[in-house]
Amino acid sequence: MEIYFYHNANASTLAAILSTMRKTPILSVLIVFLSTACHVQSGSAPTIVDQDDFTIDTSLVPKDNTAFYFPLNLFSDTSRNVSLDSFVVKWYSEQLFALREPVIYLDKSQKEIYRFTWLRTFHNPVAIRIEKHGDQYFLCWKLSDGAGGYKPGKLTIDQHKKLDKQTWDAFVKKLSEIDFWKLPTNQNDRGLDGSEWILEGKSENNYHVVNRWTPNKNNGYYECCNFLLGLTDLKIKDREKY
């Protein structure tokens, strides 16, 4: 039986502890205090921003970093304890909030959206979003100056561009090859000081999220996420690509 202990630790410390526990589970009493999920605040009219035909609905960007970016129940198989699941979702959500990303699972539009969130323990957090708006296709990528296993830092890169249908189709084909929509959200593939590769998908009324720890470079899931990374102009050194 694996029972984990957290006490009086901030998010950065807990991230480091969680990374260490992935390698060496410890036996102790579980004491966790985490805030419950908060919904995106509403009440004001959404702001629509048009950037070269790329429309951003800012009502889906939370007002503060207490919002959960993922339905908690989808992460229920990360452990035997909902408190640890809450910690994981809170950690990921704080990183996405710092990147000023929208909450995809709350999007009720007809857009088809996929987002790769890359949280490397010691390197800058990255979010890459590919979207289909009718017969138009867009890519948006962001980077913050923090670290994926520690504080997220501030948004430093926020870029986007149009894509052609061929590029979109190539990505969707890769998703089909790994049967993305049927992949389990989590696997027991933890280790020490690696990275989280989180891939979300939203199509009509369907939403799914898959999370893998440091996938192998010969893995189809790695290829899906790496395909999106290759569409950006981010310059990632080989030794920082893990």
Backbone bond lengths (Angstrom), bond angles and torsions (degrees), N, CA, C in turn:
res aa  C-N    CA-C-N  psi(-1)  N-CA   C-N-CA  omega(-1)  CA-C   N-CA-C  phi
1 M - - - 1.462 - - 1.513 109.07 -
2 E 1.323 117.69 131.97 1.452 122.21 -179.99 1.520 108.77 -107.48
3 I 1.340 116.28 118.21 1.460 121.72 178.34 1.513 107.07 -124.57
4 Y 1.320 116.89 132.38 1.458 120.35 -173.64 1.525 110.91 -111.86
5 F 1.317 115.48 150.11 1.458 121.77 -176.43 1.527 110.27 -119.05
6 Y 1.331 115.62 127.19 1.462 121.18 172.63 1.527 106.66 -132.13
7 H 1.309 117.47 139.27 1.461 118.42 178.25 1.522 109.54 -155.68
8 N 1.334 115.42 125.44 1.471 121.57 177.00 1.521 112.50 51.53
9 A 1.311 117.46 45.79 1.466 121.29 179.45 1.509 109.62 -118.33
10 N 1.341 115.41 141.99 1.458 118.14 176.95 1.525 109.86 -83.98
11 A 1.335 116.14 178.29 1.465 119.80 -174.75 1.521 112.22 -61.41
12 S 1.346 117.26 -39.17 1.461 119.97 -178.59 1.517 111.12 -65.38
13 T 1.342 115.12 -43.78 1.459 119.26 179.40 1.512 111.03 -64.38
14 L 1.344 116.31 -42.75 1.460 119.86 179.97 1.518 111.52 -62.88
15 A 1.341 116.82 -36.79 1.464 119.29 178.37 1.517 110.31 -62.34
16 A 1.335 116.61 -42.33 1.461 120.07 179.09 1.518 110.86 -66.28
17 I 1.368 116.13 -40.16 1.458 119.89 178.49 1.511 110.71 -62.89
18 L 1.354 115.63 -44.83 1.464 120.02 -179.24 1.522 110.88 -60.74
19 S 1.351 116.27 -40.52 1.452 119.84 179.10 1.517 111.02 -62.01
20 T 1.349 116.11 -41.99 1.459 120.25 179.53 1.526 111.21 -66.88
21 M 1.348 116.81 -40.14 1.455 120.33 -178.71 1.506 112.85 -64.31
22 R 1.331 115.95 -27.04 1.456 118.78 179.15 1.525 110.63 -59.87
23 K 1.335 115.90 -30.96 1.462 120.15 -178.73 1.527 111.18 -87.43
24 T 1.336 115.22 -42.38 1.453 119.00 -175.20 1.520 109.89 -134.24
25 P 1.335 118.97 92.43 1.464 120.93 177.71 1.520 110.30 -60.08
26 I 1.332 116.79 146.60 1.450 121.54 178.77 1.514 108.91 -119.22
27 L 1.349 114.91 154.63 1.453 121.01 179.84 1.511 108.10 -106.11
28 S 1.327 115.82 117.84 1.457 120.40 178.72 1.507 108.84 -165.26
29 V 1.333 115.71 -172.76 1.459 120.57 179.98 1.514 109.41 -86.72
30 L 1.308 116.95 136.39 1.467 121.60 -179.00 1.513 109.34 -87.16
31 I 1.336 114.68 116.78 1.455 119.80 175.25 1.515 106.83 -129.38
32 V 1.277 117.02 106.51 1.458 120.42 -176.06 1.508 109.05 -129.94
33 F 1.320 115.60 132.83 1.455 119.20 171.28 1.513 107.84 -125.43
34 L 1.316 116.17 111.86 1.459 121.33 -179.84 1.510 108.25 -130.83
35 S 1.292 116.35 146.02 1.459 120.21 178.58 1.512 110.00 -68.95
36 T 1.321 116.92 148.85 1.457 121.45 178.68 1.505 109.97 -77.80
37 A 1.334 115.21 164.06 1.458 120.57 -176.40 1.509 110.74 -63.17
38 C 1.329 115.14 137.49 1.456 120.99 175.53 1.513 108.24 -114.56
39 H 1.310 116.57 139.56 1.451 120.21 178.94 1.520 110.05 -81.62
40 V 1.315 116.17 158.64 1.454 120.50 175.33 1.508 108.74 -60.18
41 Q 1.318 116.86 130.79 1.447 120.46 -177.97 1.516 111.02 -65.74
42 S 1.323 114.78 144.28 1.455 119.65 179.45 1.515 109.41 -130.82
43 G 1.311 115.52 -175.36 1.450 119.36 178.35 1.509 112.65 117.50
44 S 1.318 117.85 -21.11 1.454 121.22 176.81 1.508 109.17 -113.91
45 A 1.318 116.01 153.58 1.458 120.36 -177.97 1.516 110.09 -66.59
46 P 1.335 118.28 139.06 1.463 120.62 178.85 1.515 111.92 -65.08
47 T 1.313 115.42 145.86 1.456 120.84 175.49 1.522 108.90 -95.33
48 I 1.318 117.16 126.45 1.450 121.70 179.09 1.523 108.89 -103.59
49 V 1.313 116.08 121.85 1.457 121.72 -178.19 1.520 108.82 -111.42
50 D 1.322 117.37 122.73 1.459 121.86 177.96 1.524 109.53 -103.46
51 Q 1.329 115.44 121.69 1.456 121.51 178.41 1.519 107.61 -127.59
52 D 1.358 115.83 96.46 1.460 120.06 -179.02 1.531 111.04 52.46
53 D 1.317 116.75 49.46 1.467 124.18 178.08 1.525 113.54 74.50
54 F 1.323 117.87 3.92 1.457 120.98 177.00 1.520 107.62 -96.60
55 T 1.325 118.37 108.06 1.457 122.93 -173.31 1.520 111.26 -95.47
56 I 1.315 115.88 127.21 1.453 122.44 179.22 1.521 108.80 -113.77
57 D 1.323 116.56 122.68 1.461 121.33 175.70 1.522 107.77 -92.83
58 T 1.330 116.14 101.34 1.460 119.87 -174.15 1.522 113.00 -73.20
59 S 1.332 118.23 -5.91 1.462 119.47 176.79 1.522 110.87 -67.88
60 L 1.323 117.84 -16.91 1.459 121.66 179.94 1.526 112.65 -93.75
61 V 1.336 117.01 2.14 1.461 121.18 172.35 1.525 106.91 -94.67
62 P 1.332 118.68 119.63 1.467 121.17 -175.89 1.525 113.30 -58.19
63 K 1.323 114.83 157.81 1.465 121.19 178.77 1.525 111.66 -78.59
64 D 1.332 116.55 -26.07 1.468 119.87 179.46 1.525 109.07 -150.89
65 N 1.327 116.04 178.44 1.466 120.48 -172.68 1.525 113.96 -86.82
66 T 1.344 117.27 16.40 1.465 119.57 177.56 1.527 112.13 -91.06
67 A 1.327 117.52 -9.00 1.465 120.69 -177.40 1.524 110.90 -74.29
68 F 1.315 116.38 142.99 1.457 121.48 174.60 1.530 109.04 -91.10
69 Y 1.323 116.59 129.97 1.463 122.42 -179.08 1.524 112.80 -87.07
70 F 1.327 117.16 -7.67 1.462 121.27 -177.22 1.526 109.49 -135.04
71 P 1.331 117.37 145.29 1.468 119.09 172.21 1.526 109.14 -64.38
72 L 1.305 116.44 124.79 1.459 120.94 -174.23 1.519 112.61 -59.64
73 N 1.339 117.25 -34.20 1.466 119.60 -176.11 1.525 112.74 -63.65
74 L 1.341 117.92 -23.79 1.461 120.01 179.71 1.519 111.98 -71.38
75 F 1.339 116.90 -19.94 1.455 120.53 -179.87 1.525 111.63 -100.37
76 S 1.328 116.72 15.51 1.459 120.31 -173.83 1.524 113.35 -67.66
77 D 1.342 116.94 -12.89 1.464 118.35 179.40 1.522 112.62 -99.92
78 T 1.346 117.82 12.81 1.459 118.93 177.80 1.521 111.30 -74.75
79 S 1.309 117.33 -21.81 1.465 121.44 -179.25 1.521 108.06 -162.95
80 R 1.314 115.07 -174.94 1.458 119.17 176.12 1.523 110.78 -94.25
81 N 1.313 117.17 6.89 1.456 119.17 -174.24 1.511 111.00 -134.34
82 V 1.330 116.66 126.98 1.458 121.27 -176.67 1.519 111.99 -64.87
83 S 1.328 118.62 -24.78 1.464 120.81 -179.68 1.523 111.30 -66.45
84 L 1.327 116.43 -39.46 1.457 119.50 177.07 1.521 110.15 -67.88
85 D 1.338 117.03 -38.84 1.457 120.77 176.61 1.530 109.99 -59.47
86 S 1.330 116.51 -42.54 1.460 121.23 179.20 1.521 110.85 -61.78
87 F 1.335 116.06 -40.21 1.458 119.74 178.67 1.517 111.69 -62.11
88 V 1.344 116.57 -44.44 1.464 121.01 -179.54 1.524 110.68 -61.44
89 V 1.324 116.92 -48.28 1.460 120.69 -179.37 1.521 110.65 -64.35
90 K 1.313 117.86 -39.01 1.463 121.34 178.48 1.530 110.49 -63.93
91 W 1.306 116.46 -42.97 1.472 121.79 178.27 1.523 110.32 -58.83
92 Y 1.335 116.99 -52.55 1.467 120.61 -179.69 1.526 111.36 -61.46
93 S 1.323 116.21 -40.39 1.470 120.95 -176.56 1.521 111.92 -65.85
94 E 1.322 117.44 -39.52 1.465 120.36 178.43 1.526 111.07 -63.34
95 Q 1.321 116.80 -35.92 1.466 120.21 177.44 1.531 110.46 -66.36
96 L 1.327 117.20 -44.59 1.469 120.68 -179.57 1.524 111.77 -68.25
97 F 1.317 116.99 -33.66 1.463 119.65 176.54 1.529 110.64 -64.24
98 A 1.324 116.57 -42.78 1.470 120.49 178.48 1.525 110.96 -62.21
99 L 1.336 116.67 -29.25 1.465 121.52 177.35 1.529 111.97 -83.55
100 R 1.334 116.65 0.88 1.473 123.53 178.73 1.529 110.62 56.50
101 E 1.315 114.88 46.40 1.455 121.49 179.14 1.526 111.25 -93.35
102 P 1.335 117.36 152.81 1.465 120.51 175.02 1.526 111.15 -78.87
103 V 1.312 116.30 161.86 1.457 121.96 175.21 1.530 107.15 -88.21
104 I 1.315 116.40 103.30 1.468 121.23 -170.71 1.530 112.58 -65.06
105 Y 1.317 117.98 -40.03 1.462 118.11 -173.55 1.529 112.68 -68.30
106 L 1.338 117.19 -13.38 1.460 120.91 176.73 1.528 112.58 -92.40
107 D 1.319 117.24 -3.69 1.465 121.13 -178.43 1.536 109.72 -73.85
108 K 1.316 116.78 118.53 1.462 122.14 -178.65 1.528 112.56 -103.63
109 S 1.321 116.56 10.64 1.462 120.48 -179.14 1.525 110.32 -77.33
110 Q 1.326 115.70 177.99 1.461 121.56 178.31 1.528 112.21 -86.15
111 K 1.304 117.53 0.58 1.458 121.11 179.92 1.535 111.13 -65.65
112 E 1.321 115.45 145.21 1.463 121.03 171.85 1.520 106.81 -103.38
113 I 1.317 117.14 126.62 1.464 121.85 -170.22 1.527 110.23 -133.91
114 Y 1.322 115.13 138.98 1.467 121.42 171.30 1.529 107.34 -132.93
115 R 1.323 116.14 139.92 1.472 119.31 -180.00 1.523 110.09 -135.16
116 F 1.317 114.52 130.72 1.458 122.31 173.34 1.519 108.02 -103.78
117 T 1.335 116.29 118.44 1.466 122.26 175.79 1.516 107.53 -108.56
118 W 1.322 116.00 122.90 1.463 122.26 -173.46 1.519 108.91 -115.95
119 L 1.339 116.13 108.88 1.460 121.32 -178.09 1.516 110.11 -113.94
120 R 1.321 115.47 95.11 1.461 121.47 176.83 1.527 108.80 -87.77
121 T 1.314 117.68 137.42 1.459 121.30 -173.04 1.522 113.12 -51.33
122 F 1.336 117.45 -46.79 1.464 120.70 -172.41 1.532 114.11 -112.14
123 H 1.327 117.82 6.83 1.461 120.20 -175.85 1.530 111.92 -126.06
124 N 1.321 114.90 168.86 1.458 121.33 -172.93 1.524 112.96 -58.87
125 P 1.328 117.76 134.04 1.463 121.84 174.83 1.536 110.78 -66.30
126 V 1.333 115.65 144.98 1.468 121.96 -177.99 1.528 108.98 -133.84
127 A 1.324 116.85 140.31 1.465 122.54 171.42 1.525 108.00 -131.05
128 I 1.332 116.09 129.72 1.465 121.85 179.73 1.523 107.53 -126.75
129 R 1.328 116.42 124.14 1.458 121.34 -176.30 1.524 109.92 -121.10
130 I 1.334 116.72 128.74 1.461 121.95 176.31 1.531 107.38 -115.19
131 E 1.349 116.91 132.17 1.454 121.09 -172.45 1.523 111.66 -133.84
132 K 1.324 114.07 146.93 1.461 121.95 174.42 1.518 108.41 -116.33
133 H 1.334 115.75 117.13 1.467 122.06 178.13 1.523 107.12 -113.17
134 G 1.307 117.57 94.65 1.456 119.33 -176.51 1.516 110.43 64.00
135 D 1.335 116.49 -115.07 1.468 120.29 177.45 1.523 111.70 -107.40
136 Q 1.337 117.25 23.44 1.456 122.07 176.47 1.524 109.39 -119.53
137 Y 1.335 115.07 150.72 1.459 120.91 -173.39 1.531 109.39 -133.81
138 F 1.330 115.71 138.03 1.462 120.44 -175.43 1.522 111.39 -137.49
139 L 1.327 114.43 154.25 1.460 121.49 174.38 1.517 108.15 -127.55
140 C 1.330 116.49 134.06 1.462 122.09 176.78 1.521 108.13 -128.26
141 W 1.322 117.29 131.96 1.471 119.58 177.90 1.526 110.45 -133.51
142 K 1.331 113.98 143.31 1.463 121.00 -176.37 1.530 110.01 -137.51
143 L 1.313 114.55 152.87 1.464 121.58 178.71 1.514 108.31 -144.31
144 S 1.340 117.43 140.33 1.458 121.27 174.57 1.519 109.48 -114.07
145 D 1.341 116.44 167.37 1.469 119.68 -173.49 1.524 113.40 -94.98
146 G 1.357 117.06 14.06 1.454 119.96 177.75 1.519 111.97 -92.52
147 A 1.318 115.91 -148.38 1.467 121.70 177.51 1.525 108.48 -138.26
148 G 1.333 116.05 143.46 1.453 120.78 -174.37 1.514 114.92 -61.79
149 G 1.344 117.64 -28.11 1.457 121.08 179.91 1.507 113.80 -97.17
150 Y 1.332 117.20 2.20 1.453 121.30 -176.82 1.530 109.14 -135.06
151 K 1.311 117.94 -140.40 1.460 119.55 -179.99 1.525 109.83 -72.86
152 P 1.350 117.55 139.86 1.464 120.20 -175.47 1.523 114.67 -72.24
153 G 1.328 117.73 -22.76 1.462 119.70 -179.40 1.513 112.40 76.83
154 K 1.327 115.36 -159.46 1.463 121.91 -176.93 1.527 110.64 -113.38
155 L 1.321 114.86 152.46 1.456 121.58 178.67 1.531 110.03 -64.39
156 T 1.339 116.52 126.34 1.461 120.86 -179.04 1.534 112.74 -119.85
157 I 1.325 117.41 -25.81 1.464 121.19 177.67 1.518 108.84 -128.69
158 D 1.326 116.47 129.85 1.463 122.50 178.18 1.526 107.16 -144.48
159 Q 1.336 116.37 96.13 1.456 121.39 -173.87 1.529 110.58 -128.08
160 H 1.313 115.86 158.55 1.460 120.11 175.33 1.522 109.12 -153.47
161 K 1.344 115.55 161.42 1.459 120.58 176.97 1.525 109.34 -158.03
162 K 1.308 115.97 162.41 1.455 121.27 175.29 1.521 109.64 -81.59
163 L 1.324 115.09 150.46 1.456 121.87 175.86 1.530 109.27 -121.33
164 D 1.313 116.00 163.48 1.467 119.04 174.36 1.530 109.57 -96.56
165 K 1.312 116.17 165.69 1.459 121.68 -177.80 1.532 111.66 -62.14
166 Q 1.317 117.13 -33.68 1.455 121.04 -179.87 1.528 110.92 -60.74
167 T 1.330 116.09 -41.65 1.469 120.04 179.21 1.526 110.88 -66.87
168 W 1.326 115.98 -43.85 1.466 120.11 177.10 1.529 110.66 -58.87
169 D 1.312 116.36 -47.36 1.469 120.96 -178.64 1.523 111.46 -62.29
170 A 1.327 116.76 -36.12 1.464 120.39 179.07 1.526 110.61 -64.57
171 F 1.327 116.08 -39.67 1.462 119.50 178.66 1.529 111.01 -68.98
172 V 1.325 117.48 -45.47 1.459 121.39 -179.91 1.538 110.55 -60.84
173 K 1.325 116.50 -34.96 1.464 120.78 177.26 1.531 110.61 -62.89
174 K 1.317 117.00 -40.66 1.461 120.85 178.39 1.527 110.65 -64.88
175 L 1.340 116.12 -38.32 1.461 119.74 176.68 1.525 110.87 -62.20
176 S 1.326 115.32 -42.39 1.458 120.49 -179.76 1.524 111.23 -64.03
177 E 1.315 116.79 -37.37 1.466 121.38 -177.78 1.525 112.35 -64.99
178 I 1.335 117.38 -29.38 1.464 120.29 178.65 1.530 111.53 -99.47
179 D 1.348 116.44 1.93 1.470 121.68 -179.21 1.529 109.86 55.18
180 F 1.329 115.17 51.93 1.463 122.04 -172.49 1.522 113.59 -49.08
181 W 1.323 117.14 -46.22 1.464 120.64 -172.39 1.526 112.74 -67.81
182 K 1.325 117.80 -13.38 1.463 120.73 179.54 1.530 112.77 -110.49
183 L 1.322 117.50 0.08 1.462 119.79 178.24 1.530 110.01 -68.09
184 P 1.330 117.89 141.88 1.466 119.25 174.19 1.523 109.97 -65.95
185 T 1.308 116.75 147.44 1.464 120.31 -178.91 1.518 111.18 -60.04
186 N 1.316 117.49 -41.81 1.459 121.12 -176.21 1.520 112.11 -128.08
187 Q 1.320 114.77 158.98 1.455 122.10 171.42 1.521 108.47 -134.76
188 N 1.312 115.70 159.64 1.463 120.14 177.84 1.522 108.72 -85.44
189 D 1.344 115.40 71.22 1.463 120.13 -173.82 1.521 110.95 -128.67
190 R 1.320 116.43 43.23 1.455 121.29 -175.92 1.518 112.69 -85.22
191 G 1.344 114.61 158.66 1.450 120.96 178.98 1.514 109.46 -156.61
192 L 1.303 117.19 -156.61 1.460 121.79 -175.60 1.522 110.85 -114.03
193 D 1.338 116.45 128.39 1.461 122.46 173.02 1.528 112.76 52.52
194 G 1.292 116.80 54.85 1.457 121.26 176.31 1.514 110.54 -111.33
195 S 1.324 115.98 -132.99 1.460 119.62 -179.69 1.519 110.12 -150.67
196 E 1.319 115.56 154.94 1.449 122.69 176.88 1.535 108.38 -100.29
197 W 1.328 115.82 126.57 1.466 122.40 176.88 1.523 106.69 -111.28
198 I 1.314 116.93 103.11 1.461 122.92 -173.34 1.527 108.70 -110.97
199 L 1.316 116.48 121.36 1.462 121.23 -178.58 1.525 109.02 -121.77
200 E 1.344 115.47 119.68 1.467 121.61 178.36 1.522 109.96 -107.16
201 G 1.326 114.91 153.79 1.448 120.69 174.90 1.510 110.85 -140.15
202 K 1.340 116.49 137.37 1.458 121.98 177.80 1.517 107.57 -135.64
203 S 1.349 116.39 118.27 1.453 122.06 -179.97 1.514 108.31 -137.33
204 E 1.336 116.94 117.26 1.462 122.12 -174.96 1.531 108.94 51.35
205 N 1.324 118.04 -116.42 1.467 120.42 -178.43 1.519 112.85 -99.47
206 N 1.311 117.63 12.23 1.460 121.45 -179.14 1.530 110.63 -101.44
207 Y 1.329 115.33 142.46 1.461 120.95 175.49 1.523 107.95 -141.61
208 H 1.336 115.82 139.57 1.456 120.37 177.68 1.521 108.92 -149.63
209 V 1.316 116.20 149.48 1.463 121.13 176.45 1.522 108.41 -137.22
210 V 1.334 115.32 137.90 1.465 122.68 178.14 1.520 107.97 -125.40
211 N 1.320 116.24 136.37 1.453 121.52 -179.38 1.523 109.66 -127.74
212 R 1.342 116.37 125.43 1.459 120.52 178.25 1.526 109.54 -130.40
213 W 1.330 115.85 142.67 1.455 121.12 178.69 1.532 109.25 -94.24
214 T 1.334 116.06 117.48 1.463 123.35 174.44 1.526 112.30 42.71
215 P 1.327 117.99 65.76 1.472 119.86 -177.91 1.526 112.18 -64.38
216 N 1.315 115.59 149.81 1.461 121.95 177.98 1.526 110.55 -64.51
217 K 1.327 117.44 144.97 1.462 121.14 -176.51 1.522 112.99 -67.13
218 N 1.304 117.64 -17.56 1.468 120.78 177.19 1.525 112.13 -92.38
219 N 1.326 115.46 5.56 1.451 121.59 -176.78 1.527 110.64 -86.90
220 G 1.350 116.87 140.24 1.459 120.79 -179.93 1.514 112.88 -62.42
221 Y 1.322 116.64 -33.42 1.468 120.11 177.96 1.525 110.44 -65.21
222 Y 1.320 116.02 -43.04 1.469 120.72 175.47 1.526 110.28 -57.01
223 E 1.333 116.63 -43.68 1.458 120.95 -177.20 1.521 111.82 -64.22
224 C 1.337 117.35 -36.50 1.469 120.46 176.86 1.525 110.90 -61.08
225 C 1.319 115.71 -50.97 1.466 120.17 -177.99 1.529 111.02 -67.84
226 N 1.316 116.38 -41.71 1.460 120.54 -179.63 1.530 111.66 -65.06
227 F 1.335 116.67 -31.30 1.462 121.05 175.73 1.526 110.08 -58.91
228 L 1.323 117.15 -45.24 1.469 120.97 178.59 1.525 110.60 -64.92
229 L 1.320 116.76 -41.53 1.465 120.14 178.72 1.523 110.73 -60.06
230 G 1.330 116.45 -37.95 1.453 120.56 -179.35 1.516 113.81 -69.50
231 L 1.333 117.45 -16.88 1.466 120.77 178.48 1.529 112.63 -81.23
232 T 1.317 117.08 -14.40 1.464 121.45 -179.68 1.530 109.99 -90.07
233 D 1.320 115.56 176.82 1.467 119.88 174.48 1.534 111.21 -104.69
234 L 1.340 116.55 18.71 1.461 120.24 177.57 1.522 110.04 -68.44
235 K 1.297 116.81 134.15 1.457 122.57 -179.67 1.531 108.63 -102.39
236 I 1.314 116.06 99.40 1.463 122.35 -178.05 1.525 109.62 -106.52
237 K 1.315 116.53 122.53 1.463 120.24 178.17 1.528 109.94 -68.85
238 D 1.316 115.53 148.98 1.467 120.56 -177.20 1.519 111.96 -55.85
239 R 1.331 117.19 -40.85 1.463 120.00 -177.23 1.533 111.87 -71.74
240 E 1.334 117.21 -13.75 1.460 121.74 178.50 1.520 112.22 -99.91
241 K 1.328 116.32 4.28 1.445 121.19 -178.32 1.526 109.21 -102.80
242 Y 1.311 115.04 90.57 1.466 120.78 -176.89 1.520 109.92 -140.93
